[in-house]
């Protein structure tokens, strides 16, 4: 259950972070940020329901999160989007390692795959950044 709670906490942080990201992007990139935000919200809500279904109280979102660097323009917002996806992928990777049932492992693998895919898309918008990494989330 702790692994799912950690994944939920990461999804909360990503939802909050995309609120920052979206405010600095062009309209075209705002659509990408909104799609990512929606995906994280959907996963967050599904995790909350699953944790509740198992008889535990889902971890709450923090009122605010510390940004890893100042976000004052579009390039920084795109770097933050990469950071959010890489961070969430890392948590899903750890979650995958901690779970043992096939259903839970599938849930974590889908979370890892989705975040790793979005990280690639965002890396493509950051000049000088390689679009892929050898082991996403590792």
N, C-alpha and C positions, 0 to 999 in steps of 0.2 A: 504494500500500500504506500510506503514511503516513496518509492520510485515514481508512482503515478502522481503523488502530491508534488514532487519536485518538477515533474513535467508540467503539471498544472501551473505551478508558480512561474515557470519559464514562459508559458503561453500568456499568463497575465502580463508579464514584463514586456513581451513582444507587442501585445495589444496597446499598451501604454506608449511604447516606443514609436509605433506607427503613427500615433497622434502627433508626435514631434516631426517625424519624417514628412508626412503629407503637407504640412504647412510651409515647406520650403521648396516644393517641386513644381515644375510646369504642369499644366493641366493633363498632358499625356502621361507624364510619370505619376501624377496623382491617382490616375486610374489604376496603375500597377500597385501603388501603395494601398489603395482601397481594396483591391483584390487580395493582397497579402493580409491586410488587417482582417478582412472577412474570413479568410482561411484560419487565421489564428483564433478569432472569436468562435468560429464553429468548433474547432478542436477543443478550445477551452471549455465551451459549454458542454460538449460531449464528455469530456473528462470529469467535469463537475458532477454530471448526472451519474456517471459510472462509479465514481467514488461514493456518492450518496447511496446509490443502489447497494453498494457493499457495506453500508452501515457506518461509514465514517463521514466526518464533516470536511468538506473540501476546503483547502487552504484559501484564504481570502487574498485578494490583490492588495498590494501596498498602496498607500495614497499617492505616492510618487516614487520614481526610481532615479538613481544617479546616472547621468549620461557619461559615457566613457571619454567624451571629448566635446568641446563646444559645437553646437549645430546652429550655424547662422546663415547658411546658404545651401543651394542645391547640391554641390559636390559633397559637403559634409553630411547632408541628409541621405544621400545615396550610400556613403560609407557607413552611416548608422544602420541603414537597412541591411547591409552586408553583415555588420556586427550582430544585429538582432537575429538574423537567420543562422549565422554560424554558432551563436550562443545557444539558441534553441536546439539546433542540430546536435550540439555537444551533450545537452541534457537528454535528448532522445536516445543518443548513442549509449549513454550511461544507463538509461532506463531499460533499454533493450538488453543490456548485460545483466540487469538485476531481476528481470522477470523470467518466469519459468513455464507458464502455461502457453500453449500455442496461440490462443486468442489474444492474450496480453502481449506476447512477442510480436504478433502481427500488427497490433495497434501501435506499438513503439516503432516498428519498421516503417509503417506508413508515415508516422510523424517525422521520422528521420529522413525519409525519401522526399517528402514534401518540402521540408525546410532546406534540405541540401539543393533541391531543384530551384527554389526561389533564390537561394544564395548565388547560384550560378547566374541567374538572370540579372541580379543586382550587380554582381562583379563585372558583368559585361558593360555596365554604365560607368564604371570607375576606371579612368585611364591609368595604365600602368599596373593593373591588377590582373593576375591570371584568372581566367573564368572558372577554373576547376581546381580542386585539391585532390590528392591521392585517396584519402580516406575521410570523407565528410563526417564531421562530428568527433573525430578521434583526436 
